[in-house]
Amino acid sequence: MELVNRIGEAAEAVDHHPDVTLSYGTVDVTLSSHDVGAVTIRDVHLARAISEQAEALGIAPVR
Ligand SMILES: C[C@H](O)[C@H](O)[C@H]1CNC2=NC(N)=NC(=O)C2=N1
């Protein structure tokens, strides 16, 4: 749950929002830039920030 909180903070900080699915034991994050209907550098930057937060929390990536 802490990771979800940090994802929200990161998204608000850059005004760019992922789709987040919170399940038991996993958090699934999907990123795309809705305004252009594609993946942009904004998505890449936010994805990197989210991965850094997950790593800081000792949460391993699933894929
Ligand atoms: C007005 C505000 O900046 C826009 O609506 C932002 C908000 N967050 C966003 N998040 C995502 N994923 N795509 C967008 O195009 C987008 N646009």
N, CA, C, O and the ligand as a Tripos MOL2 file, in Angstrom:
@<TRIPOS>MOLECULE
protein
  269   269    64     0     0
PROTEIN
NO_CHARGES

@<TRIPOS>ATOM
      1 N           0.8420   -1.1970    0.0000 N.3       1 MET1
      2 CA          0.0000    0.0000    0.0000 C.3       1 MET1
      3 C           0.8810    1.2510    0.0000 C.2       1 MET1
      4 O           0.5240    2.2790   -0.5750 O.2       1 MET1
      5 N           2.0180    1.1420    0.6460 N.am      2 GLU2
      6 CA          2.9390    2.2900    0.6560 C.3       2 GLU2
      7 C           3.3610    2.6440   -0.7600 C.2       2 GLU2
      8 O           3.4730    3.8160   -1.1190 O.2       2 GLU2
      9 N           3.5960    1.5950   -1.5670 N.am      3 LEU3
     10 CA          4.0050    1.8760   -2.9570 C.3       3 LEU3
     11 C           2.9120    2.6140   -3.7020 C.2       3 LEU3
     12 O           3.1980    3.5270   -4.4750 O.2       3 LEU3
     13 N           1.6710    2.2350   -3.4820 N.am      4 VAL4
     14 CA          0.5520    2.9130   -4.1640 C.3       4 VAL4
     15 C           0.5040    4.3830   -3.7570 C.2       4 VAL4
     16 O           0.2470    5.2600   -4.5820 O.2       4 VAL4
     17 N           0.7560    4.6360   -2.4810 N.am      5 ASN5
     18 CA          0.7860    6.0330   -2.0180 C.3       5 ASN5
     19 C           1.8890    6.8180   -2.7310 C.2       5 ASN5
     20 O           1.6970    7.9630   -3.1380 O.2       5 ASN5
     21 N           3.0430    6.1740   -2.8700 N.am      6 ARG6
     22 CA          4.1750    6.8660   -3.5220 C.3       6 ARG6
     23 C           3.9150    7.0460   -5.0110 C.2       6 ARG6
     24 O           4.3450    8.0380   -5.5980 O.2       6 ARG6
     25 N           3.2190    6.1030   -5.6230 N.am      7 ILE7
     26 CA          2.8570    6.2480   -7.0400 C.3       7 ILE7
     27 C           1.9510    7.4620   -7.2070 C.2       7 ILE7
     28 O           2.1090    8.2510   -8.1390 O.2       7 ILE7
     29 N           1.0020    7.5960   -6.2900 N.am      8 GLY8
     30 CA          0.0910    8.7420   -6.3700 C.3       8 GLY8
     31 C           0.8270   10.0590   -6.2170 C.2       8 GLY8
     32 O           0.5510   11.0250   -6.9290 O.2       8 GLY8
     33 N           1.7630   10.0890   -5.2850 N.am      9 GLU9
     34 CA          2.5470   11.3260   -5.0590 C.3       9 GLU9
     35 C           3.3900   11.6550   -6.2820 C.2       9 GLU9
     36 O           3.4860   12.8150   -6.6830 O.2       9 GLU9
     37 N           3.9960   10.6380   -6.8690 N.am     10 ALA10
     38 CA          4.8440   10.8700   -8.0560 C.3      10 ALA10
     39 C           3.9870   11.3680   -9.2220 C.2      10 ALA10
     40 O           4.3890   12.2660   -9.9620 O.2      10 ALA10
     41 N           2.8090   10.7780   -9.3730 N.am     11 ALA11
     42 CA          1.9190   11.1750  -10.4750 C.3      11 ALA11
     43 C           1.4600   12.6160  -10.2920 C.2      11 ALA11
     44 O           1.4490   13.4010  -11.2410 O.2      11 ALA11
     45 N           1.0850   12.9520   -9.0770 N.am     12 GLU12
     46 CA          0.6330   14.3260   -8.8180 C.3      12 GLU12
     47 C           1.7810   15.3150   -9.0420 C.2      12 GLU12
     48 O           1.5690   16.4260   -9.5270 O.2      12 GLU12
     49 N           2.9650   14.9060   -8.6920 N.am     13 ALA13
     50 CA          4.1300   15.8100   -8.8180 C.3      13 ALA13
     51 C           4.3850   16.2080  -10.2650 C.2      13 ALA13
     52 O           4.8680   17.3090  -10.5330 O.2      13 ALA13
     53 N           4.0610   15.3110  -11.2030 N.am     14 VAL14
     54 CA          4.3250   15.5970  -12.6270 C.3      14 VAL14
     55 C           3.0310   15.7640  -13.4120 C.2      14 VAL14
     56 O           3.0570   15.9370  -14.6300 O.2      14 VAL14
     57 N           1.8970   15.7140  -12.7120 N.am     15 ASP15
     58 CA          0.5810   15.8160  -13.3560 C.3      15 ASP15
     59 C           0.4460   14.8330  -14.5060 C.2      15 ASP15
     60 O          -0.0230   15.1790  -15.5910 O.2      15 ASP15
     61 N           0.8670   13.6040  -14.2490 N.am     16 HIS16
     62 CA          0.7780   12.5300  -15.2550 C.3      16 HIS16
     63 C           0.3960   11.2720  -14.4920 C.2      16 HIS16
     64 O           1.0610   10.9070  -13.5220 O.2      16 HIS16
     65 N          -0.6660   10.6100  -14.9220 N.am     17 HIS17
     66 CA         -1.2810    9.5960  -14.0720 C.3      17 HIS17
     67 C          -1.3280    8.2100  -14.7160 C.2      17 HIS17
     68 O          -1.7970    8.0530  -15.8430 O.2      17 HIS17
     69 N          -0.8390    7.2190  -13.9910 N.am     18 PRO18
     70 CA         -0.8940    5.8350  -14.4920 C.3      18 PRO18
     71 C          -2.2200    5.1800  -14.1620 C.2      18 PRO18
     72 O          -3.0080    5.6980  -13.3710 O.2      18 PRO18
     73 N          -2.4520    4.0350  -14.7800 N.am     19 ASP19
     74 CA         -3.5530    3.1560  -14.3580 C.3      19 ASP19
     75 C          -2.9380    2.1560  -13.3890 C.2      19 ASP19
     76 O          -1.9780    1.4670  -13.7330 O.2      19 ASP19
     77 N          -3.4850    2.0740  -12.1780 N.am     20 VAL20
     78 CA         -2.9080    1.2210  -11.1370 C.3      20 VAL20
     79 C          -3.9400    0.1720  -10.7180 C.2      20 VAL20
     80 O          -5.0820    0.5000  -10.3950 O.2      20 VAL20
     81 N          -3.5230   -1.0770  -10.7280 N.am     21 THR21
     82 CA         -4.3870   -2.1590  -10.2430 C.3      21 THR21
     83 C          -3.7450   -2.7430   -8.9920 C.2      21 THR21
     84 O          -2.6440   -3.2890   -9.0530 O.2      21 THR21
     85 N          -4.4350   -2.6280   -7.8530 N.am     22 LEU22
     86 CA         -3.9080   -3.1360   -6.5770 C.3      22 LEU22
     87 C          -4.5830   -4.4750   -6.2800 C.2      22 LEU22
     88 O          -5.7930   -4.5710   -6.0740 O.2      22 LEU22
     89 N          -3.7230   -5.5100   -6.2690 N.am     23 SER23
     90 CA         -4.2550   -6.8430   -5.9330 C.3      23 SER23
     91 C          -3.5050   -7.3430   -4.6980 C.2      23 SER23
     92 O          -2.6080   -6.6720   -4.1890 O.2      23 SER23
     93 N          -3.8890   -8.5400   -4.2240 N.am     24 TYR24
     94 CA         -3.1870   -9.0710   -3.0420 C.3      24 TYR24
     95 C          -1.7490   -9.4150   -3.4330 C.2      24 TYR24
     96 O          -1.5040  -10.3230   -4.2270 O.2      24 TYR24
     97 N          -0.8100   -8.6710   -2.8570 N.am     25 GLY25
     98 CA          0.6010   -8.9910   -3.0790 C.3      25 GLY25
     99 C           1.2050   -8.3980   -4.3390 C.2      25 GLY25
    100 O           2.4130   -8.5010   -4.5570 O.2      25 GLY25
    101 N           0.3720   -7.7740   -5.1770 N.am     26 THR26
    102 CA          0.9480   -7.1730   -6.3920 C.3      26 THR26
    103 C           0.2950   -5.8100   -6.6660 C.2      26 THR26
    104 O          -0.8460   -5.5510   -6.2820 O.2      26 THR26
    105 N           1.0550   -4.9660   -7.3350 N.am     27 VAL27
    106 CA          0.5520   -3.6870   -7.8480 C.3      27 VAL27
    107 C           0.9070   -3.6600   -9.3280 C.2      27 VAL27
    108 O           2.0780   -3.7690   -9.6940 O.2      27 VAL27
    109 N          -0.1160   -3.5140  -10.1880 N.am     28 ASP28
    110 CA          0.1320   -3.4970  -11.6310 C.3      28 ASP28
    111 C          -0.0250   -2.0540  -12.1240 C.2      28 ASP28
    112 O          -1.0650   -1.4330  -11.9070 O.2      28 ASP28
    113 N           0.9950   -1.5320  -12.7770 N.am     29 VAL29
    114 CA          0.9790   -0.1340  -13.2230 C.3      29 VAL29
    115 C           1.0550   -0.0890  -14.7460 C.2      29 VAL29
    116 O           1.9540   -0.6690  -15.3540 O.2      29 VAL29
    117 N           0.0960    0.6100  -15.3530 N.am     30 THR30
    118 CA          0.0810    0.7630  -16.8120 C.3      30 THR30
    119 C           0.1690    2.2480  -17.1370 C.2      30 THR30
    120 O          -0.5600    3.0630  -16.5720 O.2      30 THR30
    121 N           1.0600    2.5850  -18.0440 N.am     31 LEU31
    122 CA          1.2760    3.9980  -18.3630 C.3      31 LEU31
    123 C           1.0550    4.2750  -19.8420 C.2      31 LEU31
    124 O           1.5570    3.5480  -20.7000 O.2      31 LEU31
    125 N           0.2950    5.3400  -20.1370 N.am     32 SER32
    126 CA          0.2110    5.8520  -21.5030 C.3      32 SER32
    127 C          -0.2080    7.3140  -21.3950 C.2      32 SER32
    128 O          -0.7860    7.7360  -20.3930 O.2      32 SER32
    129 N           0.0900    8.0670  -22.4260 N.am     33 SER33
    130 CA         -0.2560    9.4940  -22.4360 C.3      33 SER33
    131 C          -1.6030    9.6420  -23.1340 C.2      33 SER33
    132 O          -1.6900    9.5710  -24.3600 O.2      33 SER33
    133 N          -2.6450    9.8470  -22.3460 N.am     34 HIS34
    134 CA         -4.0100    9.8540  -22.8900 C.3      34 HIS34
    135 C          -4.1940   10.9670  -23.9110 C.2      34 HIS34
    136 O          -4.9670   10.8250  -24.8590 O.2      34 HIS34
    137 N          -3.4750   12.0890  -23.7160 N.am     35 ASP35
    138 CA         -3.7070   13.2340  -24.6080 C.3      35 ASP35
    139 C          -3.2540   12.9460  -26.0320 C.2      35 ASP35
    140 O          -3.7450   13.5790  -26.9670 O.2      35 ASP35
    141 N          -2.3270   12.0060  -26.2220 N.am     36 VAL36
    142 CA         -1.8880   11.6650  -27.5910 C.3      36 VAL36
    143 C          -2.1950   10.2090  -27.9180 C.2      36 VAL36
    144 O          -1.9660    9.7560  -29.0400 O.2      36 VAL36
    145 N          -2.7200    9.4700  -26.9270 N.am     37 GLY37
    146 CA         -3.1000    8.0760  -27.1880 C.3      37 GLY37
    147 C          -1.9190    7.1850  -27.4910 C.2      37 GLY37
    148 O          -2.0090    6.2580  -28.2960 O.2      37 GLY37
    149 N          -0.7960    7.4820  -26.8290 N.am     38 ALA38
    150 CA          0.4060    6.6760  -27.0810 C.3      38 ALA38
    151 C           1.3240    6.7650  -25.8650 C.2      38 ALA38
    152 O           1.0780    7.5380  -24.9400 O.2      38 ALA38
    153 N           2.3650    5.9740  -25.8860 N.am     39 VAL39
    154 CA          3.3970    6.0330  -24.8410 C.3      39 VAL39
    155 C           4.3890    7.1430  -25.2190 C.2      39 VAL39
    156 O           4.9130    7.1700  -26.3320 O.2      39 VAL39
    157 N           4.6300    8.0420  -24.2830 N.am     40 THR40
    158 CA          5.5680    9.1540  -24.5410 C.3      40 THR40
    159 C           6.6640    9.1540  -23.4790 C.2      40 THR40
    160 O           6.6950    8.3160  -22.5780 O.2      40 THR40
    161 N           7.5640   10.1350  -23.6240 N.am     41 ILE41
    162 CA          8.6700   10.2380  -22.6680 C.3      41 ILE41
    163 C           8.1440   10.5130  -21.2610 C.2      41 ILE41
    164 O           8.7890   10.1730  -20.2690 O.2      41 ILE41
    165 N           6.9610   11.1340  -21.1850 N.am     42 ARG42
    166 CA          6.3530   11.3900  -19.8570 C.3      42 ARG42
    167 C           6.0870   10.0580  -19.1480 C.2      42 ARG42
    168 O           6.2700    9.9300  -17.9370 O.2      42 ARG42
    169 N           5.6500    9.0740  -19.9380 N.am     43 ASP43
    170 CA          5.3640    7.7650  -19.3610 C.3      43 ASP43
    171 C           6.6460    7.0820  -18.9150 C.2      43 ASP43
    172 O           6.7060    6.4610  -17.8540 O.2      43 ASP43
    173 N           7.6750    7.2140  -19.7540 N.am     44 VAL44
    174 CA          8.9570    6.5830  -19.4320 C.3      44 VAL44
    175 C           9.5260    7.1830  -18.1470 C.2      44 VAL44
    176 O          10.0000    6.4600  -17.2710 O.2      44 VAL44
    177 N           9.4730    8.5080  -18.0460 N.am     45 HIS45
    178 CA         10.0280    9.1710  -16.8490 C.3      45 HIS45
    179 C           9.2670    8.7480  -15.5910 C.2      45 HIS45
    180 O           9.8760    8.4480  -14.5640 O.2      45 HIS45
    181 N           7.9300    8.7250  -15.6750 N.am     46 LEU46
    182 CA          7.1490    8.3470  -14.4930 C.3      46 LEU46
    183 C           7.3810    6.8740  -14.1610 C.2      46 LEU46
    184 O           7.4440    6.5060  -12.9880 O.2      46 LEU46
    185 N           7.5080    6.0390  -15.1780 N.am     47 ALA47
    186 CA          7.7660    4.6040  -14.9410 C.3      47 ALA47
    187 C           9.0880    4.4280  -14.1980 C.2      47 ALA47
    188 O           9.1900    3.6160  -13.2780 O.2      47 ALA47
    189 N          10.0900    5.1900  -14.6020 N.am     48 ARG48
    190 CA         11.3940    5.0880  -13.9270 C.3      48 ARG48
    191 C          11.2740    5.5310  -12.4770 C.2      48 ARG48
    192 O          11.8510    4.9060  -11.5870 O.2      48 ARG48
    193 N          10.5270    6.6070  -12.2330 N.am     49 ALA49
    194 CA         10.3540    7.1060  -10.8570 C.3      49 ALA49
    195 C           9.6340    6.0580  -10.0100 C.2      49 ALA49
    196 O           9.9840    5.8420   -8.8490 O.2      49 ALA49
    197 N           8.6230    5.4060  -10.5970 N.am     50 ILE50
    198 CA          7.8730    4.3860   -9.8720 C.3      50 ILE50
    199 C           8.7740    3.1850   -9.5700 C.2      50 ILE50
    200 O           8.7400    2.6350   -8.4690 O.2      50 ILE50
    201 N           9.5820    2.7850  -10.5610 N.am     51 SER51
    202 CA         10.4900    1.6460  -10.3400 C.3      51 SER51
    203 C          11.4820    1.9470   -9.2280 C.2      51 SER51
    204 O          11.8260    1.0730   -8.4330 O.2      51 SER51
    205 N          11.9390    3.1990   -9.1810 N.am     52 GLU52
    206 CA         12.8820    3.5970   -8.1120 C.3      52 GLU52
    207 C          12.2160    3.4900   -6.7430 C.2      52 GLU52
    208 O          12.8330    3.0420   -5.7760 O.2      52 GLU52
    209 N          10.9560    3.9050   -6.6710 N.am     53 GLN53
    210 CA         10.2360    3.8290   -5.3990 C.3      53 GLN53
    211 C          10.0400    2.3700   -4.9850 C.2      53 GLN53
    212 O          10.2130    2.0190   -3.8180 O.2      53 GLN53
    213 N           9.6800    1.5310   -5.9470 N.am     54 ALA54
    214 CA          9.4640    0.1110   -5.6340 C.3      54 ALA54
    215 C          10.7620   -0.5090   -5.1170 C.2      54 ALA54
    216 O          10.7730   -1.2610   -4.1420 O.2      54 ALA54
    217 N          11.8580   -0.1660   -5.8080 N.am     55 GLU55
    218 CA         13.1530   -0.7170   -5.3920 C.3      55 GLU55
    219 C          13.5050   -0.2400   -3.9820 C.2      55 GLU55
    220 O          14.0110   -1.0120   -3.1670 O.2      55 GLU55
    221 N          13.2360    1.0260   -3.7040 N.am     56 ALA56
    222 CA         13.5340    1.5950   -2.3740 C.3      56 ALA56
    223 C          12.7330    0.8830   -1.2910 C.2      56 ALA56
    224 O          13.1540    0.8210   -0.1360 O.2      56 ALA56
    225 N          11.5750    0.3470   -1.6710 N.am     57 LEU57
    226 CA         10.7220   -0.3730   -0.7120 C.3      57 LEU57
    227 C          11.0220   -1.8650   -0.7020 C.2      57 LEU57
    228 O          10.3680   -2.6280    0.0080 O.2      57 LEU57
    229 N          12.0090   -2.2800   -1.4890 N.am     58 GLY58
    230 CA         12.3700   -3.7010   -1.5310 C.3      58 GLY58
    231 C          11.3380   -4.5480   -2.2510 C.2      58 GLY58
    232 O          11.2010   -5.7390   -1.9730 O.2      58 GLY58
    233 N          10.6000   -3.9260   -3.1890 N.am     59 ILE59
    234 CA          9.5550   -4.6330   -3.9290 C.3      59 ILE59
    235 C          10.1200   -5.0190   -5.3000 C.2      59 ILE59
    236 O          10.5350   -4.1630   -6.0810 O.2      59 ILE59
    237 N          10.1270   -6.3320   -5.5710 N.am     60 ALA60
    238 CA         10.7230   -6.8260   -6.8170 C.3      60 ALA60
    239 C           9.7420   -6.6680   -7.9790 C.2      60 ALA60
    240 O           8.5380   -6.8690   -7.8180 O.2      60 ALA60
    241 N          10.2700   -6.3060   -9.1530 N.am     61 PRO61
    242 CA          9.3970   -6.2480  -10.3300 C.3      61 PRO61
    243 C           8.9830   -7.6530  -10.7400 C.2      61 PRO61
    244 O           9.7540   -8.6050  -10.6180 O.2      61 PRO61
    245 N           7.7420   -7.7670  -11.2330 N.am     62 VAL62
    246 CA          7.2560   -9.0740  -11.6660 C.3      62 VAL62
    247 C           7.6200   -9.2880  -13.1330 C.2      62 VAL62
    248 O           8.0030  -10.3840  -13.5430 O.2      62 VAL62
    249 N           7.4870   -8.1800  -13.9390 N.am     63 ARG63
    250 CA          7.8670   -8.2840  -15.3540 C.3      63 ARG63
    251 C           8.2450   -6.9250  -15.9210 C.2      63 ARG63
    252 O           8.5910   -6.8210  -17.0970 O.2      63 ARG63
    253 C1         -4.7580   18.9320  -17.4370 C.3      64 LIG64
    254 C2         -3.7890   17.8030  -17.0970 C.3      64 LIG64
    255 O1         -2.4720   18.2890  -17.1990 O.3      64 LIG64
    256 C3         -3.9460   16.6660  -18.1030 C.3      64 LIG64
    257 O2         -5.2890   16.2110  -18.0960 O.3      64 LIG64
    258 C4         -2.9900   15.5100  -17.7690 C.3      64 LIG64
    259 C5         -3.3320   14.8170  -16.4680 C.3      64 LIG64
    260 N1         -2.7010   13.4940  -16.3630 N.pl3    64 LIG64
    261 C6         -2.4720   12.7440  -17.4630 C.2      64 LIG64
    262 N2         -2.0970   11.4570  -17.3590 N.2      64 LIG64
    263 C7         -1.9140   10.6810  -18.4480 C.2      64 LIG64
    264 N3         -1.5240    9.3740  -18.3010 N.pl3    64 LIG64
    265 N4         -2.1090   11.1740  -19.6640 N.2      64 LIG64
    266 C8         -2.4740   12.4470  -19.9110 C.2      64 LIG64
    267 O3         -2.6290   12.8550  -21.0690 O.2      64 LIG64
    268 C9         -2.6660   13.3220  -18.7660 C.2      64 LIG64
    269 N5         -3.0070   14.6070  -18.8910 N.2      64 LIG64
@<TRIPOS>BOND
     1     1     2 1
     2     2     3 1
     3     3     4 2
     4     3     5 am
     5     5     6 1
     6     6     7 1
     7     7     8 2
     8     7     9 am
     9     9    10 1
    10    10    11 1
    11    11    12 2
    12    11    13 am
    13    13    14 1
    14    14    15 1
    15    15    16 2
    16    15    17 am
    17    17    18 1
    18    18    19 1
    19    19    20 2
    20    19    21 am
    21    21    22 1
    22    22    23 1
    23    23    24 2
    24    23    25 am
    25    25    26 1
    26    26    27 1
    27    27    28 2
    28    27    29 am
    29    29    30 1
    30    30    31 1
    31    31    32 2
    32    31    33 am
    33    33    34 1
    34    34    35 1
    35    35    36 2
    36    35    37 am
    37    37    38 1
    38    38    39 1
    39    39    40 2
    40    39    41 am
    41    41    42 1
    42    42    43 1
    43    43    44 2
    44    43    45 am
    45    45    46 1
    46    46    47 1
    47    47    48 2
    48    47    49 am
    49    49    50 1
    50    50    51 1
    51    51    52 2
    52    51    53 am
    53    53    54 1
    54    54    55 1
    55    55    56 2
    56    55    57 am
    57    57    58 1
    58    58    59 1
    59    59    60 2
    60    59    61 am
    61    61    62 1
    62    62    63 1
    63    63    64 2
    64    63    65 am
    65    65    66 1
    66    66    67 1
    67    67    68 2
    68    67    69 am
    69    69    70 1
    70    70    71 1
    71    71    72 2
    72    71    73 am
    73    73    74 1
    74    74    75 1
    75    75    76 2
    76    75    77 am
    77    77    78 1
    78    78    79 1
    79    79    80 2
    80    79    81 am
    81    81    82 1
    82    82    83 1
    83    83    84 2
    84    83    85 am
    85    85    86 1
    86    86    87 1
    87    87    88 2
    88    87    89 am
    89    89    90 1
    90    90    91 1
    91    91    92 2
    92    91    93 am
    93    93    94 1
    94    94    95 1
    95    95    96 2
    96    95    97 am
    97    97    98 1
    98    98    99 1
    99    99   100 2
   100    99   101 am
   101   101   102 1
   102   102   103 1
   103   103   104 2
   104   103   105 am
   105   105   106 1
   106   106   107 1
   107   107   108 2
   108   107   109 am
   109   109   110 1
   110   110   111 1
   111   111   112 2
   112   111   113 am
   113   113   114 1
   114   114   115 1
   115   115   116 2
   116   115   117 am
   117   117   118 1
   118   118   119 1
   119   119   120 2
   120   119   121 am
   121   121   122 1
   122   122   123 1
   123   123   124 2
   124   123   125 am
   125   125   126 1
   126   126   127 1
   127   127   128 2
   128   127   129 am
   129   129   130 1
   130   130   131 1
   131   131   132 2
   132   131   133 am
   133   133   134 1
   134   134   135 1
   135   135   136 2
   136   135   137 am
   137   137   138 1
   138   138   139 1
   139   139   140 2
   140   139   141 am
   141   141   142 1
   142   142   143 1
   143   143   144 2
   144   143   145 am
   145   145   146 1
   146   146   147 1
   147   147   148 2
   148   147   149 am
   149   149   150 1
   150   150   151 1
   151   151   152 2
   152   151   153 am
   153   153   154 1
   154   154   155 1
   155   155   156 2
   156   155   157 am
   157   157   158 1
   158   158   159 1
   159   159   160 2
   160   159   161 am
   161   161   162 1
   162   162   163 1
   163   163   164 2
   164   163   165 am
   165   165   166 1
   166   166   167 1
   167   167   168 2
   168   167   169 am
   169   169   170 1
   170   170   171 1
   171   171   172 2
   172   171   173 am
   173   173   174 1
   174   174   175 1
   175   175   176 2
   176   175   177 am
   177   177   178 1
   178   178   179 1
   179   179   180 2
   180   179   181 am
   181   181   182 1
   182   182   183 1
   183   183   184 2
   184   183   185 am
   185   185   186 1
   186   186   187 1
   187   187   188 2
   188   187   189 am
   189   189   190 1
   190   190   191 1
   191   191   192 2
   192   191   193 am
   193   193   194 1
   194   194   195 1
   195   195   196 2
   196   195   197 am
   197   197   198 1
   198   198   199 1
   199   199   200 2
   200   199   201 am
   201   201   202 1
   202   202   203 1
   203   203   204 2
   204   203   205 am
   205   205   206 1
   206   206   207 1
   207   207   208 2
   208   207   209 am
   209   209   210 1
   210   210   211 1
   211   211   212 2
   212   211   213 am
   213   213   214 1
   214   214   215 1
   215   215   216 2
   216   215   217 am
   217   217   218 1
   218   218   219 1
   219   219   220 2
   220   219   221 am
   221   221   222 1
   222   222   223 1
   223   223   224 2
   224   223   225 am
   225   225   226 1
   226   226   227 1
   227   227   228 2
   228   227   229 am
   229   229   230 1
   230   230   231 1
   231   231   232 2
   232   231   233 am
   233   233   234 1
   234   234   235 1
   235   235   236 2
   236   235   237 am
   237   237   238 1
   238   238   239 1
   239   239   240 2
   240   239   241 am
   241   241   242 1
   242   242   243 1
   243   243   244 2
   244   243   245 am
   245   245   246 1
   246   246   247 1
   247   247   248 2
   248   247   249 am
   249   249   250 1
   250   250   251 1
   251   251   252 2
   252   253   254 1
   253   254   255 1
   254   254   256 1
   255   256   257 1
   256   256   258 1
   257   258   259 1
   258   258   269 1
   259   259   260 1
   260   260   261 1
   261   261   262 2
   262   261   268 1
   263   262   263 1
   264   263   264 1
   265   263   265 2
   266   265   266 1
   267   266   267 2
   268   266   268 1
   269   268   269 2
@<TRIPOS>SUBSTRUCTURE
     1 MET1         2 RESIDUE 1 A MET
     2 GLU2         6 RESIDUE 1 A GLU
     3 LEU3        10 RESIDUE 1 A LEU
     4 VAL4        14 RESIDUE 1 A VAL
     5 ASN5        18 RESIDUE 1 A ASN
     6 ARG6        22 RESIDUE 1 A ARG
     7 ILE7        26 RESIDUE 1 A ILE
     8 GLY8        30 RESIDUE 1 A GLY
     9 GLU9        34 RESIDUE 1 A GLU
    10 ALA10       38 RESIDUE 1 A ALA
    11 ALA11       42 RESIDUE 1 A ALA
    12 GLU12       46 RESIDUE 1 A GLU
    13 ALA13       50 RESIDUE 1 A ALA
    14 VAL14       54 RESIDUE 1 A VAL
    15 ASP15       58 RESIDUE 1 A ASP
    16 HIS16       62 RESIDUE 1 A HIS
    17 HIS17       66 RESIDUE 1 A HIS
    18 PRO18       70 RESIDUE 1 A PRO
    19 ASP19       74 RESIDUE 1 A ASP
    20 VAL20       78 RESIDUE 1 A VAL
    21 THR21       82 RESIDUE 1 A THR
    22 LEU22       86 RESIDUE 1 A LEU
    23 SER23       90 RESIDUE 1 A SER
    24 TYR24       94 RESIDUE 1 A TYR
    25 GLY25       98 RESIDUE 1 A GLY
    26 THR26      102 RESIDUE 1 A THR
    27 VAL27      106 RESIDUE 1 A VAL
    28 ASP28      110 RESIDUE 1 A ASP
    29 VAL29      114 RESIDUE 1 A VAL
    30 THR30      118 RESIDUE 1 A THR
    31 LEU31      122 RESIDUE 1 A LEU
    32 SER32      126 RESIDUE 1 A SER
    33 SER33      130 RESIDUE 1 A SER
    34 HIS34      134 RESIDUE 1 A HIS
    35 ASP35      138 RESIDUE 1 A ASP
    36 VAL36      142 RESIDUE 1 A VAL
    37 GLY37      146 RESIDUE 1 A GLY
    38 ALA38      150 RESIDUE 1 A ALA
    39 VAL39      154 RESIDUE 1 A VAL
    40 THR40      158 RESIDUE 1 A THR
    41 ILE41      162 RESIDUE 1 A ILE
    42 ARG42      166 RESIDUE 1 A ARG
    43 ASP43      170 RESIDUE 1 A ASP
    44 VAL44      174 RESIDUE 1 A VAL
    45 HIS45      178 RESIDUE 1 A HIS
    46 LEU46      182 RESIDUE 1 A LEU
    47 ALA47      186 RESIDUE 1 A ALA
    48 ARG48      190 RESIDUE 1 A ARG
    49 ALA49      194 RESIDUE 1 A ALA
    50 ILE50      198 RESIDUE 1 A ILE
    51 SER51      202 RESIDUE 1 A SER
    52 GLU52      206 RESIDUE 1 A GLU
    53 GLN53      210 RESIDUE 1 A GLN
    54 ALA54      214 RESIDUE 1 A ALA
    55 GLU55      218 RESIDUE 1 A GLU
    56 ALA56      222 RESIDUE 1 A ALA
    57 LEU57      226 RESIDUE 1 A LEU
    58 GLY58      230 RESIDUE 1 A GLY
    59 ILE59      234 RESIDUE 1 A ILE
    60 ALA60      238 RESIDUE 1 A ALA
    61 PRO61      242 RESIDUE 1 A PRO
    62 VAL62      246 RESIDUE 1 A VAL
    63 ARG63      250 RESIDUE 1 A ARG
    64 LIG64      253 GROUP 0 **** ****
